[in-house]
Amino acid sequence: MRLIQRISNSTLVKSDNLVHIICILSVIGPVITVSAGFWDAISHLQKEPEFFWSPSHMI
């Protein structure tokens, strides 16, 4: 019970902070995804050797 109270009183759960965190993550996520797609497409155009665990595929 104390853990739940501690979490509910923490600064991350406050509505203003939570909205800011969600907004930041919702912008950063698509930027990373699109940039990884460009990175992967460019590596395909350059005919670099490719494997499944390459950084552009992992992102």
C-alpha positions as CSV (number, residue, x, y, z in Angstrom):
1,M,0.0,0.0,0.0
2,R,2.8,2.4,0.8
3,L,4.4,1.7,-2.5
4,I,1.2,2.7,-4.3
5,Q,1.0,5.9,-2.3
6,R,4.6,6.7,-3.0
7,I,4.1,6.2,-6.7
8,S,0.9,8.2,-6.8
9,N,2.6,11.1,-5.0
10,S,5.8,11.1,-7.1
11,T,6.6,14.0,-9.4
12,L,6.5,11.8,-12.5
13,V,2.8,11.0,-12.0
14,K,1.7,14.6,-11.7
15,S,-0.6,15.4,-14.6
16,D,1.6,18.3,-16.0
17,N,4.8,16.2,-15.9
18,L,3.1,13.1,-17.3
19,V,1.7,15.1,-20.2
20,H,5.2,16.6,-20.9
21,I,6.8,13.1,-20.8
22,I,4.2,11.6,-23.1
23,C,4.5,14.5,-25.6
24,I,8.3,14.2,-25.6
25,L,8.2,10.4,-26.2
26,S,5.5,10.7,-28.8
27,V,7.8,13.1,-30.8
28,I,11.1,11.2,-30.2
29,G,9.6,7.8,-31.2
30,P,8.6,8.6,-34.7
31,V,11.8,10.6,-35.4
32,I,13.9,7.6,-34.4
33,T,11.8,5.2,-36.5
34,V,11.9,7.4,-39.6
35,S,15.6,8.1,-39.3
36,A,16.3,4.3,-38.9
37,G,14.2,3.7,-42.0
38,F,16.3,6.2,-44.0
39,W,19.4,4.7,-42.6
40,D,18.3,1.2,-43.7
41,A,17.2,2.4,-47.2
42,I,20.5,4.2,-47.7
43,S,22.5,1.1,-46.7
44,H,20.4,-0.9,-49.2
45,L,21.2,1.6,-51.9
46,Q,24.9,1.4,-51.1
47,K,24.6,-2.4,-51.3
48,E,26.3,-2.8,-47.9
49,P,26.3,-6.4,-46.5
50,E,23.3,-6.8,-44.4
51,F,22.3,-9.1,-41.5
52,F,19.3,-9.1,-39.3
53,W,21.1,-7.7,-36.2
54,S,22.5,-4.6,-38.0
55,P,21.9,-1.4,-36.1
56,S,19.4,0.0,-38.6
57,H,17.2,-3.1,-38.3
58,M,17.4,-3.1,-34.5
59,I,16.3,0.5,-34.2
